[in-house]
Amino acid sequence: MDNSGPSRRRGSLLERAAEVYDFKAALERRQPIAGSEPEPQPFAAAPAPAGLIPLRTTRFGKIDREELREAGFILPDAPVSAIAEEFRIVKRQLLLAARGSGRTAAIERGRMILVASAQPDEGKTFCAVNLALSIASEKDVEVLLVDADFAKPEILSILGLEGGPGFIDALEDPSVDVESLVIRTDIPNLSVLPAGRQTNEATELVASERTRLILEELVARNPARIIIFDSPPALAASQASVLALHVGQVLMVVRADRTSEPELREAIGLLKGCGSIQLLLNGTAFAPRGKRFGSYYGFGE
């Protein structure tokens, strides 16, 4: 499901991983990540918590839709495609975990989703952006896509947005209102928080108490907000394991025929600070006679 071409299918990797961790590869089996569960109810309309400062976002950016199309990303309002349907399956169970009958601490944390991988070049950023675009199409949800890959941020260049201060800048300076750094886009319900300036102290900043306060503020400002973090690879940078302590869900991107089982085990061990980790199999090849979404909609046959 990435844009680098099909690779040889290797089902045994996640089958073995599933036996150990009781996870499911959603796209491999074309099943919801957490199994068949009832369709989640829409977010209940909830007033903003008392005492919160109103949103003061002043930044705006226009998404480069042509660049997205050429790179194989989901396009807003585009005809239904196979990849769009695949991410609809992926997002459904993530949204289910982020919804509940009341506003509990677990539900609030469930609205924060970390997209990670074991190593670089496994498609985590591709999946994070597509997941954000897919969730943004929901009628009662707003998405904040956070570029938390501080060493190699790519979100702004992928979306065609201009750079500027971001997450790291808000962590460094307590006087900065993080909401003022959020870039609202011309795609309805989609906003972006850039990584911010480069620093050698990213891990220490993310591990500070300031991070908890900022994330609580971002969640509380909008009861309908889902926050997606594009994190560094877990085995390549330490910030991923620290961020996992704050979020309610981790989506672990596993590249078929590239991610080894020892790497997967080690990466999951580093991210175990989050109690809910799901696997997403990326870069699979499909059997020539197998069914897929494209044939149902009249393409990809």
Order of alpha helices (4+ residues) and beta strands (2+ residues): alpha-alpha-beta-alpha-alpha-alpha-beta-alpha-beta-alpha-alpha-beta-beta-alpha-alpha-beta-alpha-beta-alpha-beta-alpha
